[in-house]
Each structure stands twice: as C-alpha cells, then as structure tokens.
Amino acid sequence: MESKCLFQIFQPLSYYRKWFFAVYLIIDKQNLHIGGTCILTSVHGKELHIISNGKMAIEQLVGIVKDIHPYITAIHIREKQKSARELFQTVELLTKNNIPLSKIMINDRADVALVTGARGVQLAFHSLDAASVKENFPQLRIGSSIHSYHEGLKTKEKGADYVLYGHVFHSQSKPGKIPKGLEELKMLSNLDIDVIAIGGITPDNTEQVLREGAKGIAVMSGVLEARDPLLAVKAYRKALNKGGE
C-alpha cells in the first residue's frame, strides 16, 4: 500500500493542521510538504535516487522528473557532456517545473551545485576530494561513487555523507562487466555511512539490497527508459516500502 500524504489525511483539521505539521516536521524531516503538495523523500528512511542518463533531451528529462519527483529522494544531474552553463540552465528548468532544489544533486560539479543552490554534489574518482568540498562547502550534501569496501573506507574518512556503490547486479549501462554482488555491500553497511546501491536494481531485487544494509537504491534506465516512468517509480517505491518494514 502506498504511503499517503499526511496533508491529505488531515485535510479536514484545518485549525489544527499547522500545529500538527510543525510537530511532524520536527520529528520526521524525511518528508517535506511544500505548497500543499506531498513531496515524499523516503519511506522508513529508505532513499530512492534517480540518475540522469545523458542520452535524452533535457526537456524530456524534466518532463519525467516533474511527474515522478513526489516519489523520489533525489534526481542526479549526470550530464558529462554539458557545460557549467548548460547544467545551470537544467537546474533552472527543473525548478521552474516545481522540482525542489532539495532534491537536486549535481554530478561532479560542486561549483554548479553551489551557484544553483542544489542540495548537493555526487563526486566521482576524478572529482574534487570529498574532504576539501566538505571543509569549504559544508552546506552541500556530499555523495561519493565507489566500487569497493576499501574505497568506501577512504570515503568515510574524508567526510562524505553517503556512498553510491555498484554495480551490484548486471546492468545495461555496464555490459560485459562483472557485477560486484551483495557480499561487499554487506561489508560496507558496517562502516556507519549511508550506502546507496546502484546497478541492475529492479523492484524484484530491491529487498535483497536493503536486507544487506543498503540505505536505499539508485536507478537510471529502470525508470527513465521505462515505457511508463511513473508506473515504474511507483513499483520501486512500493518495493522500498516493503523492504523497509
């Protein structure tokens, strides 16, 4: 059963509603209610990140994100071929379509994340050092892409807020490459840093990665290249619901 927005459930209690939400937002910062719209960021603390694939027109990407953003924690703008100006314009278009900055992560470019006011930056092996970004720009949420327990250990020491680990299962984006599997994911979960699993994640195997300690999942083609992205993202959210129980 999908989580219902508390705003909708308590709609009749207009007089008390503002007090209820004031207390609720203090207790549970995972869910934000903006302009009367329920914006679901996580269920049971489990996160759902969507990664742009760099293959579609930005207008198409924005159109999809506009529909699915109530069900996701973050949209990662991973457009390696785009300039800083183009990335800035992408964020502008997202916000014009009511996607909150609190859900926008910029791949690699801390400068663009800062200028746009995005939630944070996803760092790769070639990016700025996580410790330097954390020291100079503590307002950014910092994710670091890793592929091993050793890299996860180093990333934690450098102060990243979470790691994006994969690829866990066979992935369309990495044909021919052997997946990492679940064993190292389980080891990473003992590092006391949030682990977001990526690579071949489907609604059917989501529960497996959560059971091994993942804080959430990241998806690219499973949603963005689905015949019905909204239906797909709801299936992932339902799986996170079930896995978080």
Salt bridges, closest charged atoms under 4 A:
GLU47 OE1 - HIS49 NE2 2.69
GLU47 OE2 - ARG141 NH2 3.06
ASP108 OD2 - HIS126 NE2 3.81
ASP111 OD2 - ARG109 NH2 2.72
ASP129 OD1 - LYS158 NZ 2.96
GLU151 OE1 - HIS147 ND1 3.73
ASP161 OD1 - LYS134 NZ 2.80
GLU225 OE2 - LYS55 NZ 3.02
